[in-house]
Amino acid sequence: AALIDSMGARLRQHYPEIGRTLLVCIRSQDAGVRVAALSAVSTTASSWCMDAELMQHWQDVANAVMEIGAAAAIGSLQGDAAKALAAALHALAALVVTLRSESLIRASVELACRVLGTGTSPCSAEACRTQALQVLRALAKGGTAQDCLLPEDAWGASIRAICLTSKDAAPSVDDIDEVSVSAQAARECLRVAARAAPRIVLPLVLEAAREAAQSKDALDRASSVHMVVFALCGAREAELGWAVPLVRALADSTVWVRQAAYEGAVLLAESLRPSTAATEGLLLLLAALAERLPTESEPELVRKAAEAVTAIFGESTTDEAISVLRAVVEGLLRATTLAVTASAAAAHGSNDMCTVASVVGALAAAIGAAAAAAADHFAPLALPAAGTFLELLRAKSAATAEGKAHPSAHVMTPAVVASCIDAAGAVVASAWSDANLRPARDELATIAGAVLADDRAPSEVRASAHTFFRWVALASFEEFTGTLRQVVPVAVEALRDNDGGEVVRYSGLRRAVRTGQQEERVTAIEALGAYAAATGVGFAPFLSLVLPAVCGQAQHVSAEVRASTAGALERMGRVLVTLAGNLPVGTPDRAAAVAMAQAVCQALCSLIAAPGLDGSRALRAALLAKEDLVECNGFSALAGSEAIAALDAAAEGRRADDVESSCAGEDELEQDT
């Protein structure tokens, strides 16, 4: 298997002999040899089936694998039947896609459903159930061709078996986030199946979910929510009323059911395509979350509820969010007060204190998301929200200055401080002109400025301070010019530090590793772009310092860093156009502006080409920045025809709309487990 994996077709002359050898080994009486041969089949399947001449070898091997699997499933196989069954199912998951034999596909579906529907050993072994799900997943996905191989008349039995396995029958009491491997595999299988055939799968899943939702067993009711959520995430299309089961689950008396609803809200907010039905359902969930938040008794579930609010606001427009804004924010503020009060009873450094801290951080982030999504309507809520953040941040400052603990200080971990400062930026920006908010906003700005000035501050807290001032700049425009001397040099310095976010593989490939310092780098780049856009001509004295530092990020290994760089370059390019409009041709200042515009073009060319780097998000951002600047007549004239031609050549005719921005959820969906 290792030789074929590394040498491929160069071993072609040996394939028939290898096939005969594996066939004998699969039928060996020695259990260890048998399992090893089955494992080798699954490893070599994609390399082995290269032409019709070799198909017969594979067909014979597939028949032998099926024989072993069927015998193990009914317990008539000597040795470790569970291990042999898992290995056989793993091999079948590769064989069904490679051979595309109808008889093998039907036999594999029957075997997989038998394994998933059996409650006795050896089929009940976790590994066997997980591999059975991989067989059904492979058939639904159809391999690299992305064509569903599952027969139409097999969908009913397959979906029922998958839904049955999506129930986590023995969840962990100590860790509510722990899910059995087979249950998680079943839920992902539902997502793939719904993506492949939504019109067939969704009605089957909804029927199974309705039955499970009526059960007296709380774990059945929780599984009904998981079924609906993962199927809708796969289909990505919502029908009217889709959120009703989740709203009902939020009122359930059992932790597992409410947890499923909270987690499902996050997944669906990120997965559903924008539509009237999707929006109505998300707003219905927001209203239910607002009602539930202050009464939720489990701290871990309060955190998950806050994360659901953050996810939904992240997908909502200002006009959509206004209908539930006040109720949700007031619920978040009450929940924050309750969480801070609860921290007084938790021992410093205990697990309970860590849990409360994570809850407060999530609630702060949710308030910030609400302020960002509904900035035009958040002003009446800005003062109480800012007051809540100030109370927490003052407690931290008092504890640090006096050397003794304030009642709320223990909950203010670096992550919570970062969440509060980050969210405070969106809050004060929403009501910047409100005179009543001025004292609070000035005090928050002082706190954020002190963080930037403190070299010992954790990177995540410094990142939040960059974000705070980004919000302030975009709210105050030219008024922010006087603050540039305080914030710009610190942001530039963050770009010069080594963030430890790159790993070079033995093959020479560069891979990104997300670190706290990398997060600060991203926020610093975004802040610099915002400062330039907000202050315009006022940013001119800092361009010679900022632009080289930002251009230097064009070859950073992180796609997120490169995407942020593209956005900042576009904003600075527009500032250069504004500046150049007042500079006579032939003057040194005009020549400096031309050189800077050309540097922007060179950096964008580097971002688009990105040799040795990947990341569709960064490519899309770079192409979008290029298109915006090229369409700006002033920039094209300033940079010159050669620089613009180089940009066009780097793009090679591609446009931003031609590139799908990478989505974590879809990337996971496309990967084989």
GUNU-452056 format. One record per residue (C-alpha): residue in three letters; x, y, z. Coordinates in steps of 0.5 Angstrom, whole numbers, padded with zeros to 4 digits, always signed. Each point is the difference from the previous one (the first is absolute). Example, Ala and Ser with C-alpha at 12.3 -4.5 7.8 and 13.67 -1.06 7.14 Angstrom:
BEGIN
ALA+0025-0009+0016SER+0002+0007-0002
***
This chain:
BEGIN
ALA+0000+0000+0000ALA+0006+0005+0002LEU+0003-0002-0007ILE-0006+0001-0004ASP-0002+0007+0004SER+0007+0003-0002MET+0002-0003-0007GLY-0007-0001-0003ALA+0000-0002-0007ARG+0007-0002+0000LEU-0002-0006+0003ARG-0005-0002-0005GLN+0003-0006-0002HIS+0000-0003+0007TYR-0007+0002+0001PRO-0003-0007-0002GLU+0004-0004+0004ILE-0001+0005+0006GLY-0008-0001-0001ARG+0001-0008+0000THR+0004+0001+0006LEU-0005+0005+0004LEU-0005-0005-0002VAL+0003-0006+0003CYS+0002+0004+0006ILE-0008+0003+0001ARG-0002-0007+0001SER+0006-0002+0004GLN-0002-0004+0007ASP+0005+0004+0004ALA-0005+0006+0002GLY+0006+0005+0000VAL+0002-0001-0007ARG-0007+0000-0002VAL-0001+0007+0003ALA+0007+0003-0003ALA-0002-0003-0007LEU-0007+0004+0001SER+0004+0006+0002ALA+0004+0000-0006VAL-0006-0001-0004SER-0002+0007+0002THR+0006+0003-0001THR+0002-0002-0007ALA-0007+0001-0003SER+0001+0006-0003SER+0006-0001-0003TRP-0001-0008-0002CYS-0006+0001-0005MET+0003+0004-0005ASP-0003-0004-0006ALA-0005-0005-0002GLU+0005-0006-0001LEU+0001+0001+0008MET-0007+0000+0002GLN-0001-0007+0000HIS+0005-0001+0006TRP-0003+0006+0003GLN-0007-0004-0001ASP+0002-0006+0003VAL+0004+0004+0006ALA-0007+0004+0001ASN-0004-0007+0001ALA+0005-0003+0005VAL-0001+0007+0004MET-0007-0001+0000GLU+0000-0007+0002ILE+0005+0002+0006GLY-0005+0005+0002ALA-0006-0004-0001ALA+0003-0005+0004ALA+0002+0004+0006ALA-0006+0004+0000ILE-0004-0006+0002GLY+0005-0003+0005SER+0002-0006-0004LEU+0008+0002-0001GLN+0005-0002+0004GLY+0005+0005+0003ASP-0002+0007+0002ALA-0006+0001-0004ALA-0001+0007+0002LYS+0007+0002-0003ALA-0001-0004-0006LEU-0007+0003-0001ALA+0003+0007+0001ALA+0006-0001-0005ALA-0005-0003-0005LEU-0005+0006+0000HIS+0006+0005-0001ALA+0002-0004-0006LEU-0007+0000-0003ALA+0000+0007+0001ALA+0006+0001-0005LEU-0003-0006-0005VAL-0007+0003-0001VAL+0003+0006-0002THR+0005-0003-0005LEU-0004-0006-0003ARG-0007+0003+0000SER-0003-0007-0001GLU-0007+0001+0002SER+0000-0007+0003LEU+0006+0002+0005ILE-0004+0006+0001ARG-0006-0003+0002ALA+0003-0005+0004SER+0005+0005+0004VAL-0007+0004+0001GLU-0003-0006+0003LEU+0006-0002+0005ALA+0001+0007+0002CYS-0008+0001+0002ARG+0001-0007+0004VAL+0006+0003+0004LEU-0004+0006+0001GLY-0006-0003+0002THR+0003-0006+0005GLY+0000+0001+0007THR+0005-0006+0001SER+0007-0001-0001PRO+0004+0000-0004CYS-0004+0005-0004SER-0001+0004+0006ALA+0007+0002+0001GLU+0001+0007-0001ALA+0006-0001-0006CYS-0005-0004-0004ARG-0006+0005+0001THR+0005+0005-0002GLN+0003-0003-0006ALA-0007-0002-0002LEU-0002+0007-0001GLN+0006+0001-0004VAL-0003-0005-0005LEU-0006+0004+0000ARG+0003+0007-0001ALA+0005-0003-0005LEU-0006-0002-0004ALA-0004+0007+0001LYS+0006+0004-0002GLY+0002-0004-0006GLY+0008+0001+0001THR+0003+0005-0004ALA-0005+0000-0006GLN-0005+0003+0005ASP-0006-0005-0002CYS-0004-0003+0004LEU+0001-0008+0000LEU-0006-0002+0005PRO-0006-0003-0004GLU-0006+0004+0001ASP-0004-0006+0003ALA+0006-0001+0006TRP-0001+0008+0002GLY-0006-0002+0005ALA+0004-0006+0004SER+0007+0004+0000ILE-0003+0006+0003ARG-0004-0003+0005ALA+0006-0004+0002ILE+0004+0007+0000CYS-0005+0003+0004LEU+0000-0005+0005THR+0008+0000+0001SER+0000+0008+0001LYS-0003-0001+0007ASP+0006+0000+0005ALA-0003-0005+0005ALA+0005+0001+0005PRO+0002+0007+0000SER+0006+0002+0005VAL-0003+0003+0007ASP+0007+0004+0001ASP+0001+0003-0007ILE-0007+0002-0004ASP+0004+0001-0006GLU+0003-0007+0000VAL-0004-0004-0006SER+0001-0007-0002VAL+0004-0001-0006SER-0006-0004-0003ALA-0005+0005+0001GLN+0004+0006-0003ALA+0002-0005-0006ALA-0008-0001-0001ARG-0001+0008+0001GLU+0005+0001-0005CYS-0003-0005-0005LEU-0007+0003+0000ARG+0004+0007-0002VAL+0003-0004-0006ALA-0006-0003-0002ALA-0005+0006+0001ARG+0005+0003-0005ALA+0000-0005-0005ALA-0007-0001+0000PRO-0004+0005+0004ARG-0007-0001-0003ILE+0000-0008+0002VAL+0004+0001+0007LEU-0003+0006+0003PRO-0007-0003+0000LEU+0003-0007+0003VAL+0004+0004+0005LEU-0006+0004+0002GLU-0005-0006+0001ALA+0006-0003+0004ALA+0001+0006+0005ARG-0008+0001+0001GLU+0000-0007+0003ALA+0006+0001+0004ALA-0003+0007+0003GLN-0006-0004+0003SER+0004-0005+0004LYS+0001+0001+0007ASP+0007-0002+0000ALA+0004+0007+0000LEU+0006-0003-0004ASP-0005-0002-0006ARG-0003+0007+0000ALA+0007+0003+0000SER+0002-0004-0006SER-0007+0002-0004VAL+0003+0007+0001HIS+0007-0002-0003MET-0003-0004-0006VAL-0004+0006-0002VAL+0006+0005+0001PHE+0005-0004-0004ALA-0005-0002-0005LEU-0001+0008-0001CYS+0007+0001+0000GLY+0001-0005-0006ALA-0006+0003-0004ARG+0002+0007+0002GLU-0007+0002-0002ALA-0006+0001+0005GLU-0007+0000+0000LEU-0005+0004+0004GLY-0001-0003+0007TRP+0007-0003+0000ALA+0002+0003+0006VAL-0006-0002+0004PRO+0003-0007+0003LEU+0006+0004+0002VAL-0004+0005+0004ARG-0004-0005+0003ALA+0006-0004+0002LEU+0003+0007+0004ALA-0006-0001+0005ASP+0002-0007+0001SER+0001-0002+0007THR+0006-0004-0001VAL+0007+0002-0001TRP+0002-0004-0006VAL-0006+0002-0004ARG+0001+0008+0001GLN+0007-0001-0002ALA-0001-0003-0006ALA-0005+0006-0002TYR+0006+0005+0002GLU+0005-0004-0004GLY-0005-0001-0006ALA-0001+0008+0000VAL+0007+0001-0001LEU+0001-0005-0006LEU-0006+0002-0003ALA+0001+0008+0000GLU+0007-0002-0003SER-0003-0005-0006LEU-0007+0002-0002ARG+0000+0004-0006PRO-0003+0007+0000SER-0007+0000-0001THR-0007+0003+0003ALA-0001-0007+0003ALA+0007+0000+0003THR-0001+0007+0003GLU-0006-0001+0003GLY+0002-0007+0004LEU+0006+0004+0002LEU-0004+0005+0003LEU-0004-0004+0003LEU+0006-0004+0004LEU+0002+0007+0002ALA-0006+0002+0003ALA+0000-0007+0004LEU+0007+0001+0002ALA-0001+0006+0003GLU-0006-0003+0004ARG+0004-0006+0002LEU+0007+0004+0002PRO-0002+0003+0007THR-0003-0007+0002GLU+0005-0005-0003SER+0003-0003+0006GLU+0006-0004-0003PRO+0006+0005+0000GLU+0002-0004-0006LEU-0006+0000-0004VAL+0000+0008+0001ARG+0006+0000-0003LYS-0003-0004-0006ALA-0006+0005+0000ALA+0005+0006-0001GLU+0004-0003-0005ALA-0007-0002-0004VAL-0002+0008+0001THR+0007+0002-0003ALA-0001-0005-0006ILE-0007+0002-0002PHE+0002+0008+0001GLY+0006-0002-0005GLU-0004-0002-0005SER-0006+0006+0001THR+0000+0007-0003THR-0002+0006+0004ASP-0007+0000-0002GLU-0001-0007+0001ALA+0003+0000+0007ILE-0004+0006+0003SER-0007-0004+0001VAL+0004-0004+0006LEU+0006+0004+0001ARG-0003+0003+0007ALA-0002-0006+0003VAL+0006-0004-0002VAL+0005+0005+0003GLU-0004+0001+0006GLY+0000-0007+0001LEU+0008-0001-0001LEU+0001+0006+0005ARG-0004-0003+0005ALA+0003-0007-0001THR+0007+0004+0000THR-0002+0002+0007LEU-0002-0006+0003ALA+0006-0004-0003VAL+0004+0005+0004THR-0004+0000+0006ALA+0001-0008+0000SER+0008+0001-0001ALA+0000+0002+0007ALA-0002-0007+0003ALA+0006-0003-0005ALA+0007-0001+0003HIS+0005+0004-0004GLY+0003-0005-0005SER-0005-0005+0001ASN-0003-0004-0006ASP-0007+0004+0002MET+0004+0007+0000CYS+0003-0002-0007THR-0007-0002-0003VAL-0003+0007+0003ALA+0005+0003-0004SER-0001-0003-0006VAL-0007+0002+0001VAL+0001+0007+0001GLY+0005+0000-0006ALA-0006-0003-0005LEU-0005+0005+0003ALA+0004+0006-0001ALA+0002-0002-0007ALA-0008-0001-0002ILE-0001+0007+0003GLY+0005+0002-0005ALA-0002-0004-0006ALA-0007+0003+0001ALA+0003+0007+0000ALA+0004-0001-0006ALA-0006-0003-0004ALA-0005+0005+0002ALA+0004+0006+0001ASP-0005+0005-0002HIS-0005-0002+0005PHE+0004-0002+0006ALA+0001+0007+0003PRO-0005+0000+0005LEU+0003-0006+0003ALA+0007+0002-0001LEU+0001+0003+0007PRO-0003-0006+0004ALA+0005-0004-0004ALA+0006+0004+0001GLY-0002+0001+0007THR+0001-0008+0001PHE+0006+0000-0004LEU+0003+0006+0004GLU-0002-0004+0007LEU+0004-0006-0002LEU+0006+0004-0003ARG+0000+0004+0007ALA+0000-0006+0004LYS+0006-0003-0004SER+0004+0007+0001ALA-0002+0001+0007ALA+0003-0007+0002THR+0006+0001-0004ALA+0002+0007+0003GLU-0002-0002+0007GLY+0003-0007+0000LYS-0006-0003+0003ALA-0006-0003-0003HIS-0007+0003-0002PRO-0006-0004+0000SER+0000+0000-0007ALA+0007+0000-0002HIS+0001-0008+0000VAL-0004-0001-0006MET+0004+0005-0004THR+0005-0004-0003PRO+0003+0002-0006ALA-0005-0003-0005VAL-0006+0004+0004VAL+0004+0007+0000ALA+0001-0001-0008SER-0007-0002-0001CYS-0002+0006+0004ILE+0004+0005-0003ASP-0001-0003-0007ALA-0008+0001+0001ALA+0001+0007+0003GLY+0002+0002-0006ALA-0006-0001-0004VAL-0004+0002+0005VAL+0003+0007+0001ALA+0000+0001-0008SER-0007-0001+0000ALA-0002+0006+0004TRP+0007+0004-0001SER-0004+0007-0001ASP-0004-0002+0007ALA+0002+0005+0005ASN-0002-0004+0006LEU+0005-0006-0003ARG+0006+0005+0000PRO+0002-0001+0007ALA+0000-0008-0001ARG+0003+0000-0007ASP+0006+0004+0003GLU+0001-0004+0005LEU+0000-0006-0004ALA+0004+0003-0005THR+0005+0001+0006ILE+0000-0007+0002ALA+0001-0002-0007GLY+0006+0005-0001ALA+0003-0003+0006VAL+0000-0007-0003LEU+0003+0002-0006ALA+0006+0004+0004ASP+0001-0006+0004ASP+0005-0005-0003ARG-0001-0005+0005ALA-0008-0001-0002PRO-0002-0006-0002SER+0000-0001-0008GLU-0008-0001+0000VAL-0001+0006+0004ARG+0004+0005-0004ALA-0004-0003-0006SER-0006+0002+0003ALA+0003+0007+0001HIS+0001+0001-0007THR-0007-0002-0002PHE-0002+0005+0005PHE+0003+0005-0003ARG-0002-0002-0007TRP-0007+0001+0002VAL+0001+0006+0003ALA+0004+0003-0007LEU-0006-0002-0004ALA-0005+0003+0004SER+0004+0007+0001PHE+0004+0001-0007GLU+0004+0006+0000GLU-0001+0001+0008PHE+0004-0006+0001THR+0006+0003-0004GLY+0003+0002+0007THR+0000-0007+0003LEU+0004-0003-0006ARG+0007+0002+0003GLN-0002-0005+0006VAL-0003-0006-0004VAL+0004+0000-0006PRO+0007-0001+0002VAL-0002-0006+0005ALA-0004-0003-0006VAL+0006+0000-0005GLU+0004-0003+0006ALA-0005-0006+0000LEU+0002-0001-0007ARG+0007-0001+0001ASP+0000-0005+0005ASN+0001-0007-0001ASP-0007-0003+0001GLY+0002-0007+0000GLY-0005-0002-0005GLU+0004-0004-0005VAL+0002-0007-0001VAL+0004-0002-0005ARG-0001-0008-0002TYR+0006-0004-0002SER-0003+0000-0007GLY+0001+0008+0000LEU-0007+0002+0000ARG-0002+0005+0005ARG-0006-0001+0005ALA-0003+0005+0004VAL-0001-0001+0008ARG-0005+0005+0003THR+0003+0003+0006GLY-0002+0006+0005GLN+0005+0004-0003GLN-0003-0001-0007GLU-0007+0002+0002GLU+0004+0007+0002ARG+0003+0000-0007VAL-0007+0000-0003THR-0003+0005+0004ALA+0006+0005+0000ILE-0001-0001-0008GLU-0007+0001+0000ALA+0001+0006+0005LEU+0005+0004-0005GLY-0005-0001-0006ALA-0005+0003+0004TYR+0004+0006+0003ALA+0002+0001-0007ALA-0007+0000-0003ALA-0003+0004+0006THR+0005+0006+0000GLY+0002+0000-0007VAL+0005+0006-0001GLY+0001+0000+0008PHE+0003-0007-0001ALA+0006+0003-0005PRO+0005+0001+0005PHE+0000-0007+0002LEU+0000-0004-0007SER+0007+0000-0001LEU+0000-0004+0007VAL-0006-0004-0002LEU+0000-0002-0007PRO+0007-0004+0000ALA-0002-0004+0006VAL-0007-0002-0003CYS+0003-0002-0007GLY+0005-0004+0004GLN-0006-0004+0002ALA-0002-0002-0007GLN+0004-0007+0001HIS-0002-0002+0007VAL-0002-0007+0000SER-0007+0001+0003ALA-0005+0001-0005GLU-0004+0004+0006VAL+0006+0005+0000ARG+0000+0001-0007ALA-0007+0001-0001SER+0000+0006+0005THR+0006+0002-0004ALA-0003+0001-0006GLY-0006+0004+0003ALA+0005+0005+0003LEU+0004+0001-0006GLU-0007+0002-0004ARG-0001+0005+0006MET+0007+0003-0001GLY-0001+0000-0007ARG-0006+0004+0000VAL+0004+0005+0005LEU+0005+0001-0005VAL-0004+0002-0005THR-0003+0005+0005LEU+0007+0003+0001ALA+0002+0000-0007GLY-0006+0004-0002ASN+0003+0006+0004LEU+0008-0001-0002PRO+0002+0003-0007VAL+0004-0005-0005GLY+0007+0000+0001THR+0001+0002+0007PRO+0003-0005+0005ASP-0006-0001+0004ARG-0004-0002-0007ALA+0006-0005-0001ALA+0000-0003+0006ALA-0008-0001+0000VAL+0001-0003-0007ALA+0006-0005+0003MET-0005-0002+0006ALA-0006-0001-0005GLN+0005-0005-0004ALA+0002-0003+0006VAL-0007-0002+0001CYS-0001-0003-0007GLN+0006-0004+0002ALA-0002-0003+0006LEU-0007-0001-0003CYS+0004-0004-0006SER+0003-0004+0006LEU-0006-0001+0003ILE-0004-0003-0006ALA+0006-0004-0002ALA+0002-0003+0007PRO+0005-0005-0002GLY+0000-0006+0004LEU-0006+0003+0004ASP-0007-0002+0000GLY-0007+0003+0003SER-0006+0002-0005ARG-0002+0005+0005ALA+0007+0004-0001LEU+0000-0001-0007ARG-0008+0003+0000ALA+0002+0006+0004ALA+0006+0001-0004LEU-0004+0000-0007LEU-0005+0004+0003ALA+0005+0006+0003LYS+0003+0000-0007GLU-0007+0000-0004ASP-0002+0006+0005LEU+0007+0004-0001VAL+0000-0001-0008GLU-0007+0002-0001CYS+0002+0007+0004ASN+0003+0004-0005GLY+0004+0004+0004PHE+0004-0006+0003SER+0001-0002-0007ALA+0003+0006-0002LEU+0004+0001+0006ALA+0003-0007+0000GLY+0001+0000-0008SER-0001-0004-0006GLU+0005-0005+0002ALA-0002-0002+0007ILE-0007+0000-0002ALA+0002-0005-0006ALA+0004-0004+0005LEU-0006-0001+0005ASP-0004-0002-0006ALA+0005-0005-0002ALA+0000-0003+0007ALA-0007-0001+0000GLU+0000-0004-0007GLY-0007+0002-0001ARG-0003-0002+0007ARG-0005+0004+0004ALA-0002-0001+0007ASP-0007-0002-0002ASP+0004-0006-0003VAL+0003-0002+0006GLU-0004-0003+0006SER+0002+0002+0007SER+0002-0006+0004CYS-0005-0002+0005ALA+0003-0004+0006GLY-0007-0004+0000GLU+0000-0002-0007ASP+0008-0002+0000GLU-0002-0005+0006LEU-0005-0002-0004GLU+0004-0002-0006GLN+0005-0003+0004ASP+0000-0008+0001THR+0001-0002+0007
***
